[in-house]
């Protein structure tokens, strides 16, 4: 039915739908264009309970539409210049029913990258390589500082939570150096590896508190929302 609101789903369910090709993109969509900073702002908004707007979805069940329209997959691992285009997926009359995302590609792709994938971009003062490689375009995962929020004056957008995209090498260096005493970086990829528990009290007791204890942050009240 047109203009009908669907029941809300979890972020985990949305990521599964992308992986299972239950969510595809129609040809009218532009490519993914958000920067790492915009992705961090999205996650900051979610952490602070701000609305991130609704998604517009086109339910595709008609065989003729599946045959005649072009659809694309979501980007699974973004790399500036070398992997910016969505892959075309051939649908036909026998293809399963799916949802085409009319509005929400940038936010859904950002959620997928932040929780499940990587974002690679050219480093300053480095020449563009002739082909994609991890040395010149290192993949970066999204991390959250569990120790403290963004310092006042450190962020012009007034973000509260300190999200940052780090390479594996940057994370290892942070752990080894004195920097780790000022920050405690938590990779958001770990969230999807945790047990799925619905009850908030059980999440606190079975997931959050043991995780804080393991990281030596049991007395740090700021860290709990990050793992939640």
DOKOLZA-475239 format. One line per field, with one value per residue: residue number from 1; residue in one letter; x, y, z of N, C-alpha, C in turn. Coordinates in nm, 3 decimals, decimal comma. Layout:
num	c(NUM|...)
residuo	c(A|...)
nX	c(X|...)
nY	c(Y|...)
nZ	c(Z|...)
caX	c(X|...)
caY	c(Y|...)
caZ	c(Z|...)
cX	c(X|...)
cY	c(Y|...)
cZ	c(Z|...)
// end
This chain:
num	c(1|2|3|4|5|6|7|8|9|10|11|12|13|14|15|16|17|18|19|20|21|22|23|24|25|26|27|28|29|30|31|32|33|34|35|36|37|38|39|40|41|42|43|44|45|46|47|48|49|50|51|52|53|54|55|56|57|58|59|60|61|62|63|64|65|66|67|68|69|70|71|72|73|74|75|76|77|78|79|80|81|82|83|84|85|86|87|88|89|90|91|92|93|94|95|96|97|98|99|100|101|102|103|104|105|106|107|108|109|110|111|112|113|114|115|116|117|118|119|120|121|122|123|124|125|126|127|128|129|130|131|132|133|134|135|136|137|138|139|140|141|142|143|144|145|146|147|148|149|150|151|152|153|154|155|156|157|158|159|160|161|162|163|164|165|166|167|168|169|170|171|172|173|174|175|176|177|178|179|180|181|182|183|184|185|186|187|188|189|190|191|192|193|194|195|196|197|198|199|200|201|202|203|204|205|206|207|208|209|210|211|212|213|214|215|216|217|218|219|220|221|222|223|224|225|226|227|228)
residuo	c(X|X|X|X|X|X|X|X|X|X|X|X|X|X|X|X|X|X|X|X|X|X|X|X|X|X|X|X|X|X|X|X|X|X|X|X|X|X|X|X|X|X|X|X|X|X|X|X|X|X|X|X|X|X|X|X|X|X|X|X|X|X|X|X|X|X|X|X|X|X|X|X|X|X|X|X|X|X|X|X|X|X|X|X|X|X|X|X|X|X|X|X|X|X|X|X|X|X|X|X|X|X|X|X|X|X|X|X|X|X|X|X|X|X|X|X|X|X|X|X|X|X|X|X|X|X|X|X|X|X|X|X|X|X|X|X|X|X|X|X|X|X|X|X|X|X|X|X|X|X|X|X|X|X|X|X|X|X|X|X|X|X|X|X|X|X|X|X|X|X|X|X|X|X|X|X|X|X|X|X|X|X|X|X|X|X|X|X|X|X|X|X|X|X|X|X|X|X|X|X|X|X|X|X|X|X|X|X|X|X|X|X|X|X|X|X|X|X|X|X|X|X|X|X|X|X|X|X)
nX	c(0,084|0,059|0,253|0,251|0,366|0,631|0,701|0,947|1,287|1,583|1,926|2,101|1,935|1,897|2,157|2,193|2,000|2,115|2,344|2,220|2,107|1,849|1,795|1,829|1,953|1,792|1,844|1,821|1,943|2,210|2,571|2,746|2,846|2,924|3,151|3,411|3,381|3,112|2,995|3,080|2,938|2,677|2,674|2,723|2,487|2,303|2,393|2,329|2,061|1,924|1,691|1,726|1,588|1,347|1,331|1,282|1,123|1,087|0,891|0,968|0,802|0,693|0,719|0,778|0,899|1,128|1,255|1,295|1,403|1,700|1,909|2,118|2,383|2,463|2,756|3,016|3,273|3,430|3,644|3,825|3,818|3,886|3,695|3,420|3,185|2,864|2,793|2,638|2,352|2,208|1,875|1,580|1,269|1,247|1,387|1,417|1,170|1,231|1,356|1,378|1,582|1,481|1,520|1,775|2,014|2,273|2,281|2,232|2,446|2,654|2,606|2,653|2,926|3,044|2,990|3,060|3,246|3,497|3,665|3,849|4,081|4,272|4,583|4,723|4,967|5,050|5,099|4,848|4,790|4,848|4,681|4,440|4,559|4,655|4,861|4,899|4,639|4,510|4,275|4,026|3,882|3,591|3,612|3,534|3,595|3,604|3,673|3,638|3,442|3,435|3,660|3,587|3,577|3,728|3,593|3,420|3,163|3,025|2,998|2,947|3,035|3,343|3,424|3,627|3,798|4,030|4,335|4,453|4,717|4,741|4,571|4,708|4,943|4,838|4,756|5,001|5,137|5,160|4,929|4,714|4,646|4,504|4,297|4,058|4,019|3,750|3,655|3,393|3,313|3,308|3,063|2,864|2,951|2,883|2,656|2,307|2,084|1,772|1,649|1,707|1,817|1,940|2,130|2,300|2,400|2,501|2,654|2,760|2,877|3,065|3,230|3,335|3,474|3,668|3,819|3,922|3,771|3,569|3,499|3,448|3,196|3,129|3,191|2,995|2,756|2,873|2,926|2,675)
nY	c(-0,119|0,222|0,481|0,363|0,297|0,089|-0,169|-0,094|-0,196|-0,360|-0,238|-0,446|-0,624|-0,475|-0,470|-0,743|-0,771|-0,628|-0,785|-1,020|-0,950|-0,859|-0,599|-0,372|-0,134|0,100|0,203|0,476|0,588|0,786|0,744|0,626|0,883|0,988|1,123|1,012|1,168|1,247|0,999|0,949|1,151|1,060|0,826|0,943|1,089|0,878|0,757|0,955|0,955|1,096|1,161|0,996|1,017|0,870|0,582|0,541|0,293|0,068|-0,192|-0,471|-0,686|-0,746|-0,924|-0,815|-0,570|-0,663|-0,779|-0,565|-0,337|-0,183|-0,284|-0,243|-0,354|-0,278|-0,094|-0,274|-0,249|0,036|0,224|0,497|0,630|0,372|0,184|0,288|0,261|0,111|-0,235|-0,386|-0,592|-0,872|-0,899|-1,097|-1,241|-1,462|-1,395|-1,346|-1,176|-0,841|-0,545|-0,220|0,050|0,367|0,610|0,663|0,539|0,650|0,662|0,392|0,260|0,381|0,288|0,018|0,016|0,127|-0,065|-0,307|-0,310|-0,143|0,172|0,330|0,581|0,827|0,918|1,223|1,399|1,182|1,006|0,921|0,575|0,340|0,127|-0,026|-0,065|-0,180|-0,051|0,215|0,298|0,244|0,030|0,144|0,110|0,179|0,335|0,389|0,607|0,491|0,606|0,881|1,174|1,385|1,652|1,982|2,230|2,081|1,991|2,119|2,064|2,002|1,741|1,484|1,225|1,056|0,948|0,770|0,691|0,441|0,292|-0,050|-0,045|0,209|0,173|-0,030|0,108|0,306|0,155|0,064|0,298|0,599|0,723|0,557|0,577|0,804|0,766|0,510|0,292|0,143|-0,097|-0,083|-0,303|-0,515|-0,518|-0,654|-0,909|-0,981|-1,149|-1,152|-0,983|-0,898|-0,779|-0,493|-0,484|-0,733|-0,707|-0,517|-0,657|-0,898|-0,836|-0,563|-0,497|-0,717|-0,668|-0,413|-0,472|-0,647|-0,472|-0,308|-0,092|-0,072|0,112|0,333|0,523|0,643|0,473|0,272|0,340|0,332|0,064|-0,040)
nZ	c(0,000|-0,084|0,069|0,319|0,643|0,739|0,983|1,224|1,192|1,320|1,324|1,276|1,135|0,904|0,797|0,751|0,552|0,344|0,296|0,214|-0,022|-0,011|0,008|-0,245|-0,488|-0,696|-1,040|-1,055|-0,840|-0,706|-0,670|-0,374|-0,159|0,082|0,324|0,557|0,779|0,774|0,816|1,078|1,206|1,168|1,328|1,574|1,607|1,629|1,866|2,045|2,045|1,852|1,586|1,272|1,046|0,814|0,591|0,244|0,070|-0,199|-0,274|-0,455|-0,650|-0,889|-1,193|-1,444|-1,383|-1,255|-1,472|-1,653|-1,531|-1,400|-1,132|-0,844|-0,625|-0,280|-0,188|-0,050|0,051|0,073|-0,137|-0,217|-0,539|-0,656|-0,581|-0,595|-0,724|-0,749|-0,780|-1,057|-1,050|-1,193|-1,238|-1,284|-1,404|-1,242|-1,019|-0,667|-0,458|-0,352|-0,182|-0,303|-0,240|-0,222|-0,092|0,132|0,088|0,146|0,427|0,500|0,375|0,514|0,775|0,730|0,653|0,884|1,083|0,976|0,772|0,569|0,503|0,265|0,183|0,002|0,135|0,270|0,078|-0,070|-0,369|-0,611|-0,645|-0,916|-0,916|-0,698|-0,370|-0,044|0,080|-0,012|-0,001|0,264|0,425|0,652|0,972|1,171|1,483|1,831|2,098|2,414|2,648|2,689|2,594|2,294|2,319|2,436|2,192|2,020|1,803|1,544|1,459|1,680|1,775|2,016|2,089|2,037|1,749|1,517|1,217|1,178|1,064|1,074|1,156|1,275|1,493|1,636|1,699|1,863|2,083|2,179|2,243|2,449|2,392|2,431|2,693|2,702|2,532|2,458|2,228|2,066|1,845|1,619|1,476|1,646|1,768|1,618|1,652|1,901|2,129|2,042|2,224|2,356|2,583|2,775|3,037|3,054|2,854|2,965|3,189|3,081|2,857|2,844|3,103|3,150|2,926|2,977|3,211|3,112|2,964|3,152|3,232|3,416|3,609|3,468|3,372|3,134|2,925|2,897|2,733|2,478|2,421|2,446)
caX	c(0,000|0,140|0,267|0,232|0,488|0,664|0,750|1,090|1,377|1,710|2,039|2,151|1,847|1,925|2,285|2,166|1,924|2,213|2,426|2,138|2,049|1,708|1,796|1,906|1,940|1,748|1,941|1,805|2,022|2,349|2,663|2,775|2,932|2,952|3,288|3,424|3,331|2,966|2,961|3,097|2,826|2,559|2,683|2,708|2,344|2,237|2,431|2,265|1,917|1,864|1,630|1,806|1,488|1,295|1,381|1,178|1,150|0,999|0,885|0,970|0,744|0,644|0,817|0,817|0,994|1,254|1,316|1,321|1,471|1,835|1,929|2,259|2,412|2,529|2,902|3,050|3,403|3,453|3,781|3,822|3,856|3,895|3,573|3,316|3,066|2,785|2,793|2,509|2,307|2,110|1,749|1,490|1,137|1,260|1,462|1,332|1,120|1,330|1,322|1,467|1,593|1,464|1,585|1,840|2,137|2,391|2,277|2,246|2,584|2,737|2,589|2,720|3,071|3,085|2,974|3,087|3,336|3,607|3,662|3,986|4,095|4,411|4,646|4,785|5,105|5,079|5,049|4,748|4,849|4,790|4,578|4,406|4,644|4,637|4,973|4,871|4,499|4,483|4,137|4,009|3,762|3,537|3,636|3,476|3,672|3,521|3,725|3,584|3,381|3,515|3,689|3,527|3,663|3,799|3,509|3,334|3,026|2,967|2,976|2,977|3,113|3,464|3,437|3,740|3,839|4,171|4,391|4,498|4,847|4,716|4,515|4,816|5,033|4,768|4,758|5,138|5,189|5,095|4,798|4,608|4,606|4,414|4,185|4,042|3,948|3,665|3,616|3,249|3,290|3,288|2,924|2,788|3,000|2,829|2,523|2,192|1,998|1,671|1,619|1,812|1,884|2,027|2,242|2,390|2,465|2,568|2,743|2,830|2,963|3,183|3,319|3,406|3,569|3,778|3,898|3,968|3,693|3,449|3,464|3,426|3,055|3,113|3,210|2,880|2,673|2,942|2,909|2,532)
caY	c(0,000|0,342|0,567|0,287|0,283|-0,047|-0,187|-0,065|-0,311|-0,328|-0,214|-0,579|-0,676|-0,399|-0,518|-0,877|-0,754|-0,588|-0,903|-1,123|-0,889|-0,826|-0,456|-0,335|0,006|0,121|0,275|0,621|0,634|0,826|0,657|0,662|1,001|1,041|1,119|0,948|1,262|1,237|0,872|0,969|1,234|0,974|0,741|1,031|1,118|0,757|0,739|1,058|0,938|1,189|1,093|0,997|1,020|0,743|0,533|0,516|0,160|0,022|-0,338|-0,523|-0,820|-0,761|-0,990|-0,723|-0,473|-0,735|-0,802|-0,446|-0,232|-0,215|-0,271|-0,251|-0,390|-0,179|-0,105|-0,348|-0,204|0,158|0,268|0,617|0,616|0,236|0,107|0,386|0,230|-0,004|-0,344|-0,421|-0,729|-0,908|-0,954|-1,144|-1,277|-1,565|-1,343|-1,334|-1,043|-0,766|-0,405|-0,122|0,166|0,493|0,713|0,604|0,469|0,703|0,622|0,247|0,225|0,427|0,193|-0,107|0,038|0,149|-0,183|-0,435|-0,302|-0,048|0,290|0,364|0,706|0,867|0,993|1,348|1,397|1,051|1,000|0,819|0,454|0,300|0,027|-0,030|-0,145|-0,144|0,031|0,355|0,325|0,147|0,023|0,198|0,067|0,283|0,314|0,483|0,623|0,458|0,670|1,016|1,236|1,483|1,767|2,108|2,303|1,989|1,951|2,232|2,020|1,980|1,601|1,452|1,102|1,063|0,841|0,794|0,583|0,410|0,173|-0,149|0,001|0,321|0,119|-0,098|0,211|0,372|0,064|0,055|0,428|0,668|0,770|0,468|0,621|0,917|0,716|0,365|0,273|0,025|-0,117|-0,109|-0,434|-0,611|-0,517|-0,758|-1,040|-1,005|-1,215|-1,065|-0,989|-0,795|-0,711|-0,396|-0,522|-0,847|-0,655|-0,451|-0,755|-1,007|-0,786|-0,438|-0,502|-0,802|-0,605|-0,306|-0,536|-0,700|-0,360|-0,228|0,032|-0,098|0,231|0,444|0,521|0,693|0,366|0,182|0,365|0,295|-0,079|-0,060)
caZ	c(0,000|-0,094|0,186|0,443|0,722|0,777|1,118|1,236|1,206|1,385|1,235|1,239|1,031|0,781|0,744|0,696|0,427|0,242|0,264|0,148|-0,142|0,007|-0,019|-0,362|-0,525|-0,835|-1,123|-1,038|-0,726|-0,728|-0,598|-0,236|-0,162|0,215|0,376|0,687|0,880|0,773|0,879|1,222|1,252|1,173|1,446|1,690|1,619|1,679|2,006|2,127|2,037|1,758|1,471|1,148|0,940|0,769|0,464|0,143|0,014|-0,307|-0,270|-0,592|-0,663|-1,026|-1,280|-1,552|-1,327|-1,232|-1,603|-1,735|-1,457|-1,351|-0,988|-0,804|-0,487|-0,197|-0,177|0,071|0,101|-0,005|-0,162|-0,300|-0,680|-0,709|-0,555|-0,563|-0,803|-0,708|-0,878|-1,116|-1,027|-1,295|-1,188|-1,389|-1,353|-1,138|-0,904|-0,548|-0,425|-0,275|-0,156|-0,366|-0,152|-0,296|-0,012|0,248|0,051|0,214|0,568|0,511|0,340|0,625|0,884|0,691|0,660|1,022|1,168|0,911|0,658|0,577|0,417|0,229|0,109|-0,022|0,242|0,225|0,026|-0,130|-0,506|-0,640|-0,704|-1,045|-0,887|-0,555|-0,283|0,096|0,128|-0,042|0,034|0,371|0,474|0,787|1,043|1,259|1,626|1,927|2,220|2,530|2,768|2,712|2,475|2,222|2,403|2,391|2,099|1,930|1,690|1,508|1,437|1,813|1,806|2,154|2,093|1,957|1,650|1,429|1,128|1,197|1,001|1,172|1,207|1,367|1,617|1,709|1,753|1,973|2,197|2,231|2,284|2,560|2,347|2,479|2,826|2,682|2,454|2,456|2,101|2,055|1,705|1,611|1,417|1,753|1,811|1,550|1,697|2,034|2,129|2,023|2,342|2,342|2,708|2,808|3,161|3,024|2,776|3,060|3,275|3,009|2,751|2,872|3,221|3,126|2,829|3,047|3,303|3,030|2,915|3,264|3,235|3,495|3,687|3,375|3,333|2,998|2,827|2,883|2,614|2,356|2,395|2,426)
cX	c(0,087|0,138|0,246|0,365|0,508|0,708|0,900|1,170|1,506|1,818|2,097|2,066|1,870|2,055|2,269|2,093|2,016|2,297|2,349|2,073|1,898|1,687|1,885|1,879|1,893|1,848|1,931|1,891|2,161|2,440|2,683|2,877|2,971|3,100|3,291|3,367|3,179|2,920|2,973|2,982|2,698|2,561|2,672|2,561|2,269|2,266|2,359|2,113|1,848|1,798|1,720|1,715|1,447|1,360|1,263|1,214|1,043|1,002|0,871|0,921|0,702|0,752|0,867|0,920|1,130|1,329|1,368|1,398|1,609|1,843|2,076|2,270|2,468|2,681|2,935|3,183|3,445|3,601|3,776|3,886|3,846|3,774|3,465|3,183|2,995|2,782|2,651|2,476|2,195|1,986|1,664|1,359|1,144|1,337|1,367|1,278|1,221|1,281|1,425|1,466|1,588|1,534|1,644|1,971|2,257|2,395|2,296|2,388|2,678|2,727|2,662|2,871|3,117|3,084|3,029|3,195|3,441|3,589|3,809|3,989|4,242|4,463|4,711|4,929|5,147|5,019|4,940|4,818|4,782|4,682|4,553|4,505|4,636|4,750|4,943|4,729|4,457|4,337|4,131|3,877|3,719|3,555|3,565|3,566|3,579|3,562|3,661|3,523|3,479|3,537|3,625|3,625|3,737|3,721|3,408|3,189|2,954|2,927|3,017|3,068|3,230|3,477|3,554|3,767|3,990|4,212|4,430|4,629|4,830|4,660|4,624|4,912|4,970|4,770|4,897|5,187|5,114|4,955|4,687|4,565|4,509|4,289|4,176|3,954|3,879|3,620|3,469|3,216|3,259|3,142|2,845|2,835|2,945|2,694|2,411|2,094|1,901|1,649|1,736|1,888|1,981|2,149|2,346|2,469|2,550|2,669|2,827|2,926|3,083|3,282|3,399|3,509|3,691|3,873|3,950|3,896|3,568|3,404|3,433|3,283|3,034|3,116|3,088|2,793|2,739|2,925|2,762|2,490)
cY	c(0,124|0,420|0,493|0,271|0,137|-0,051|-0,163|-0,195|-0,266|-0,300|-0,347|-0,639|-0,604|-0,446|-0,658|-0,867|-0,711|-0,707|-1,007|-1,074|-0,874|-0,676|-0,432|-0,188|0,018|0,209|0,427|0,675|0,680|0,733|0,708|0,776|1,052|1,025|1,044|1,038|1,256|1,107|0,884|1,051|1,151|0,889|0,823|1,063|0,998|0,738|0,838|1,054|1,035|1,111|1,102|0,985|0,878|0,703|0,511|0,389|0,123|-0,131|-0,393|-0,667|-0,850|-0,819|-0,898|-0,622|-0,541|-0,757|-0,674|-0,334|-0,279|-0,191|-0,299|-0,293|-0,270|-0,200|-0,172|-0,302|-0,084|0,189|0,384|0,591|0,473|0,148|0,203|0,354|0,107|-0,109|-0,373|-0,566|-0,760|-0,969|-0,997|-1,188|-1,379|-1,519|-1,322|-1,191|-0,972|-0,623|-0,316|0,004|0,293|0,607|0,648|0,535|0,518|0,657|0,471|0,201|0,266|0,334|0,063|-0,093|0,049|0,024|-0,311|-0,429|-0,193|0,066|0,328|0,492|0,743|0,951|1,120|1,325|1,259|1,050|0,895|0,696|0,421|0,196|0,028|-0,117|-0,090|-0,058|0,180|0,396|0,227|0,148|0,072|0,149|0,179|0,243|0,423|0,488|0,599|0,534|0,804|1,070|1,327|1,603|1,893|2,184|2,215|1,960|2,060|2,190|1,991|1,834|1,576|1,329|1,110|0,939|0,875|0,671|0,563|0,290|0,075|-0,104|0,116|0,272|0,051|0,002|0,283|0,287|0,061|0,186|0,485|0,717|0,687|0,503|0,739|0,879|0,565|0,331|0,139|0,014|-0,157|-0,243|-0,538|-0,621|-0,631|-0,898|-1,076|-1,075|-1,113|-1,085|-0,872|-0,713|-0,621|-0,434|-0,638|-0,803|-0,593|-0,553|-0,856|-0,959|-0,668|-0,450|-0,594|-0,739|-0,493|-0,363|-0,586|-0,590|-0,271|-0,096|0,019|0,023|0,351|0,439|0,568|0,579|0,281|0,212|0,325|0,150|-0,114|-0,029)
cZ	c(0,000|0,036|0,318|0,514|0,761|0,924|1,122|1,251|1,272|1,280|1,187|1,127|0,898|0,717|0,684|0,562|0,314|0,199|0,184|0,018|-0,132|-0,007|-0,139|-0,393|-0,670|-0,910|-1,105|-0,924|-0,771|-0,649|-0,454|-0,234|-0,023|0,253|0,508|0,796|0,888|0,838|1,031|1,279|1,263|1,299|1,575|1,713|1,676|1,828|2,096|2,118|1,945|1,643|1,348|1,026|0,899|0,636|0,370|0,067|-0,088|-0,308|-0,413|-0,594|-0,807|-1,118|-1,391|-1,503|-1,305|-1,364|-1,667|-1,663|-1,413|-1,201|-0,954|-0,658|-0,412|-0,203|-0,045|0,132|0,018|-0,016|-0,260|-0,436|-0,733|-0,678|-0,505|-0,632|-0,748|-0,818|-0,927|-1,085|-1,124|-1,229|-1,307|-1,324|-1,240|-1,016|-0,786|-0,532|-0,335|-0,257|-0,225|-0,278|-0,236|-0,224|0,112|0,216|0,132|0,360|0,584|0,479|0,454|0,744|0,854|0,704|0,805|1,107|1,107|0,804|0,679|0,477|0,391|0,149|0,098|0,093|0,189|0,180|-0,026|-0,269|-0,519|-0,697|-0,836|-1,029|-0,736|-0,479|-0,141|0,151|0,107|-0,003|0,144|0,414|0,619|0,845|1,138|1,406|1,706|2,050|2,339|2,655|2,796|2,583|2,403|2,313|2,348|2,305|2,001|1,803|1,660|1,488|1,568|1,836|1,951|2,164|1,994|1,869|1,559|1,344|1,141|1,112|1,112|1,236|1,306|1,500|1,700|1,771|1,871|2,099|2,261|2,292|2,403|2,521|2,406|2,621|2,819|2,602|2,474|2,337|2,096|1,911|1,697|1,544|1,525|1,795|1,748|1,588|1,834|2,025|2,114|2,139|2,337|2,469|2,751|2,934|3,138|2,943|2,869|3,140|3,199|2,905|2,799|2,989|3,203|3,028|2,893|3,144|3,228|2,986|3,028|3,278|3,321|3,576|3,597|3,322|3,189|2,896|2,801|2,761|2,485|2,319|2,377|2,285)
// end
